[in-house]
């Protein structure tokens, strides 16, 4: 666990509302026009760290988000596909997969695969991430919309905070 603290300190990470620690590393100065006519930064990137006993709670954002593995154990990223079925993408050294993209407006959550370890990733969001477009999943809402199997109910119950 000392390794986790060293990484958090070295990268100057702070607590994230969905769980874990993060730090925004870049926000593109280039602006893009959204369908609603508003301008937004083209993309943003963060470092994101989860300890093995923590998780990124179910949430969704209004942009695509690509995760890149850097350090620690593999991380499992759970999401509901367009047919409301639970899928899992795993990135890291064990899986030999090092990036995955979660489409815009997709409910997803993540957890390191080893409870005594941690996962350090980067997340790139385009158009750029804003907290005004970030929605935390409420357990009852997710159960009502995605609780169609015992496996999905368990994933919702274990990866929500409210």
Secondary structure, 3 states (H helix, E strand, C coil): CHHHHHHHHHHCCEECCCCCEEEEEEECCCEEECCCCCEEECCEEEEEEEECCCEEEEEEECCEEEEEEEEECCEEEEEECCCCCEEEEEEECCCCECEEEECCCCCEEEEECCCCCEEEEEEEEECCCCHHHEEECCHHHHHHHHCCCHHHHHHHHHCCCC
